[in-house]
Amino acid sequence: MAYVLFDVIPGPIQRLAQNLPAFSIGRFGVSDLMTTLGIYLFILIFFGLEFWISALTAAAQLAIIIFLSCIAVYSAFGILTSIFRYGIDVSNVIFERFIVLPGGEPTPFTAATLEQPIFLAVVLPSALAFLFAIERFFVTFEMEKRLLVGLRRPGESLRLVSMSFLIFVRCFNHVAHFVIPNVTQILREDGFYGEMSGRIRAAVKHIYLPESFVLDIKLILERLAKVGCGVIMLSAEYIPMWLSQVVQLIPDGDES
Amino acid sequence: MSDSPRYQIEYFGTFEERENYVRSVIGAPVPQRHQGAAIFMSDFLKTRQWIGAKRRYSFITPNPLDCLAFDRPEVVLQAAISGTKNSVPNFLTSILEQFQLSHLLGRSIHTLSGGETFRLALAKTAIEAQSSADAIISSPWSWLSADNLPCLETLSRMCEKYNKSIEILSLTDEQDEEVFEFSHFEIPKLQFGIRLQSIRMGLREVGGGDSSSRVEIEDMAIELPSPCLIYGSNGNGKSLLAKILAGAVLFSGTAELIGSSSTKTRMVFQDVLNQAVMTSIAMNEHWETNSLPEFVFNKIMKTEVLSGLKSRSLLATKAQMVALRIQHKPGAIILDEPDWGLNRSDAISFLCSVFSICHELGIAVLVITHRNWFNQLFRSSVKVTKNNFSGRSFRIALNPAHEFGPMH
């Protein structure tokens, strides 16, 4: 029965959704710190304190979840490993063997675990600020109208640039004003947020049960990845239409 | 409708036949939904043909929102005017008045109702008629309530003025307004409660949205028999009310739709194809043999009228969405314009099947429609009207009736 429903999603995308990595490990150094401060300053100046706080709050919430998840997963693996290697005496193993190397250097695990929340705290506000900036820029400066003017000017290279930007603007607007609100409503109707909240609570409950915990996290990430794939599907299917509509905006006799 | 319509109407038996016709005429510029990566690439490559084409079309897709990719109606119309070399003073003002859009200019497009979105698409088409575009319009009757149909005539006059043609693509019997007679059902009761609803409309729906756009819904608490019809003119808040009841939008206050078995309410959206994409990609398990969803799907699809339809048709998708939504036996299910994309006989058979199955399972049904095809199917109704305009804010009033008689 279900083949009817599943056939409409291309196989490669389904497989991709099932095999996406849990998350990417970020790296953070002095230059990243300076960039972060710059970004925060930029956000504060151009978008205000309220936006910065809300973006940072969202980032911090995610960061805490991932930070705790990292510790839980690695600790669980640590316990398992130490049981195998040292019998049941694990008291000295987890914090020394898995946090600090024999020479006193932090292990790669420590670095990754600590970097992750910092990385998120930079990336998420930056991404939100970027999207917000695009939206505000297009609305405030009537980008569309300017690009349309460029589209009608003589000169193939300028026209090509205008067309490219126009297509980008249309795709962006489509995603921002059609796909995302639609998907949000569909997910709410589907009880997605309650489901996610339940799964996260289950994962927290299972934090000392490595196998269950890993399974919970895997299910959460799979579900999120599938939502991501759905959004991509809904966004991509309109691209040919936007291409043709942009071409139609070129006045008669001007197309080359 | 005019006695002598100035547009040509083509009739099609199914949604799929109509979509195939559009693609044969226009080619790539319509979204081919859910057909896979290969079809997408084929469409993408076909856009080259469109670039060189001398004959172009202005078109309105089955869901008019699909062909309007801007944040505000104002920008949609300005872009259309930019493409026409129009220099007539006050041209935009004139268009806004003719298509009753003046009060909607600054609203975000996704907060417009279906009928308002269609009027905007008609206005865009009217502007594009000045350039080289003939118009192809899919099923205006699915979106426009009777009081808004004159907008179609307005477009027709404008196209005639600029010597452009309009082709309306309709499904069989779609214009037929004859009331369908039907015997009554065994019916569960439906407790319908609304308390101090208010919703902010904007991109983010709550918090960051435009606080000047605000909708309030008047209190109502009543018990109505199922199936219940929610009706009203375009833009009065029918779909918004349904989305609030189904928890699809954020709001303050409480909304309850209490069926006999559960307080949970599920909803099938008007553009069920978008909803199906998210649902199918979220589902990771096959339906088990003899499961409730399979039973429901088969029961809907194997009715006499619907049995000949393909399993991947729009109707099959609707049947699947209903089956998935009632598998956990919610208290009620809401169908938003279930006739969208269906011809009259299929729509009536579909609704009859859904009512029958839902009532068998003790699930109440609410249906939103502006058509009078189904009048005799309903046992109660709620009329939705909009009043107290103040800027972008308005108030929705609900007038329930136990006895049927919504369109009279």
Boltz contact constraints between the chains, C-beta under 6 A:
constraints:
  - contact:
      token1: [A, 1]
      token2: [B, 287]
      max_distance: 6.0
  - contact:
      token1: [A, 1]
      token2: [B, 294]
      max_distance: 6.0
  - contact:
      token1: [A, 2]
      token2: [B, 286]
      max_distance: 6.0
  - contact:
      token1: [A, 2]
      token2: [B, 287]
      max_distance: 6.0
  - contact:
      token1: [A, 4]
      token2: [B, 311]
      max_distance: 6.0
  - contact:
      token1: [A, 5]
      token2: [B, 280]
      max_distance: 6.0
  - contact:
      token1: [A, 5]
      token2: [B, 320]
      max_distance: 6.0
  - contact:
      token1: [A, 8]
      token2: [B, 34]
      max_distance: 6.0
  - contact:
      token1: [A, 8]
      token2: [B, 280]
      max_distance: 6.0
  - contact:
      token1: [A, 9]
      token2: [B, 280]
      max_distance: 6.0
  - contact:
      token1: [A, 9]
      token2: [B, 281]
      max_distance: 6.0
  - contact:
      token1: [A, 10]
      token2: [B, 36]
      max_distance: 6.0
  - contact:
      token1: [A, 10]
      token2: [B, 37]
      max_distance: 6.0
  - contact:
      token1: [A, 144]
      token2: [B, 79]
      max_distance: 6.0
  - contact:
      token1: [A, 148]
      token2: [B, 82]
      max_distance: 6.0
  - contact:
      token1: [A, 170]
      token2: [B, 69]
      max_distance: 6.0
  - contact:
      token1: [A, 173]
      token2: [B, 69]
      max_distance: 6.0
  - contact:
      token1: [A, 173]
      token2: [B, 70]
      max_distance: 6.0
  - contact:
      token1: [A, 173]
      token2: [B, 71]
      max_distance: 6.0
  - contact:
      token1: [A, 174]
      token2: [B, 69]
      max_distance: 6.0
  - contact:
      token1: [A, 177]
      token2: [B, 71]
      max_distance: 6.0
  - contact:
      token1: [A, 177]
      token2: [B, 109]
      max_distance: 6.0
  - contact:
      token1: [A, 177]
      token2: [B, 110]
      max_distance: 6.0
  - contact:
      token1: [A, 181]
      token2: [B, 110]
      max_distance: 6.0
  - contact:
      token1: [A, 182]
      token2: [B, 274]
      max_distance: 6.0
  - contact:
      token1: [A, 185]
      token2: [B, 248]
      max_distance: 6.0
  - contact:
      token1: [A, 186]
      token2: [B, 275]
      max_distance: 6.0
  - contact:
      token1: [A, 186]
      token2: [B, 278]
      max_distance: 6.0
  - contact:
      token1: [A, 188]
      token2: [B, 247]
      max_distance: 6.0
  - contact:
      token1: [A, 188]
      token2: [B, 248]
      max_distance: 6.0
  - contact:
      token1: [A, 189]
      token2: [B, 246]
      max_distance: 6.0
  - contact:
      token1: [A, 189]
      token2: [B, 248]
      max_distance: 6.0
  - contact:
      token1: [A, 189]
      token2: [B, 267]
      max_distance: 6.0
  - contact:
      token1: [A, 226]
      token2: [B, 281]
      max_distance: 6.0
  - contact:
      token1: [A, 226]
      token2: [B, 282]
      max_distance: 6.0
  - contact:
      token1: [A, 229]
      token2: [B, 281]
      max_distance: 6.0
  - contact:
      token1: [A, 230]
      token2: [B, 277]
      max_distance: 6.0
  - contact:
      token1: [A, 230]
      token2: [B, 278]
      max_distance: 6.0
  - contact:
      token1: [A, 230]
      token2: [B, 281]
      max_distance: 6.0
  - contact:
      token1: [A, 233]
      token2: [B, 277]
      max_distance: 6.0
  - contact:
      token1: [A, 234]
      token2: [B, 277]
      max_distance: 6.0
  - contact:
      token1: [A, 237]
      token2: [B, 31]
      max_distance: 6.0
  - contact:
      token1: [A, 237]
      token2: [B, 33]
      max_distance: 6.0
  - contact:
      token1: [A, 238]
      token2: [B, 31]
      max_distance: 6.0
  - contact:
      token1: [A, 240]
      token2: [B, 28]
      max_distance: 6.0
  - contact:
      token1: [A, 240]
      token2: [B, 43]
      max_distance: 6.0
  - contact:
      token1: [A, 240]
      token2: [B, 44]
      max_distance: 6.0
  - contact:
      token1: [A, 240]
      token2: [B, 47]
      max_distance: 6.0
  - contact:
      token1: [A, 241]
      token2: [B, 29]
      max_distance: 6.0
  - contact:
      token1: [A, 241]
      token2: [B, 31]
      max_distance: 6.0
  - contact:
      token1: [A, 243]
      token2: [B, 47]
      max_distance: 6.0
  - contact:
      token1: [A, 244]
      token2: [B, 28]
      max_distance: 6.0
  - contact:
      token1: [A, 244]
      token2: [B, 29]
      max_distance: 6.0
  - contact:
      token1: [A, 244]
      token2: [B, 47]
      max_distance: 6.0
  - contact:
      token1: [A, 244]
      token2: [B, 50]
      max_distance: 6.0
  - contact:
      token1: [A, 247]
      token2: [B, 51]
      max_distance: 6.0
  - contact:
      token1: [A, 248]
      token2: [B, 56]
      max_distance: 6.0
  - contact:
      token1: [A, 249]
      token2: [B, 83]
      max_distance: 6.0
  - contact:
      token1: [A, 251]
      token2: [B, 85]
      max_distance: 6.0
  - contact:
      token1: [A, 252]
      token2: [B, 132]
      max_distance: 6.0
